[in-house]
Amino acid sequence: MVFPRNTDEITAAEYLDSARQMAISGRDFLAHLLAEEAASRTPDPVVATAIRARFPDPNATRED
């Protein structure tokens, strides 16, 4: 995927696709960040909540 120069041109779907790719490759925190951006660009709050639930912050669930 080639990203446009201006990040305002990237769609929520593109961020979500990148989040999925990062999750598959084991980059959970990056997946979370990309999903957060996708959720923030999603006009439907129910869909945004579902996106956030699918990619939770791995640091919030980690036990030390």
C-alpha positions, 0 to 999 in steps of 0.5 A: 500500500502506498500512502498519500503524502497528506494523512488527511487523505487516508480513509478509515478503511485504509487505517483498518486494513493496516491495523489488521496487517500489523496484528497479523505480523504481531505488532499489536501496539501499532495495530491498536494505534492504527485502529484508534485512528480508523475509529476516530475517522468513522462517523458511526459510533457503534462501528467505532466502538467495535473497531476499538474492541477488536484492537485493544491497547495491549499495554492495558491488558498486560500484567507485570 
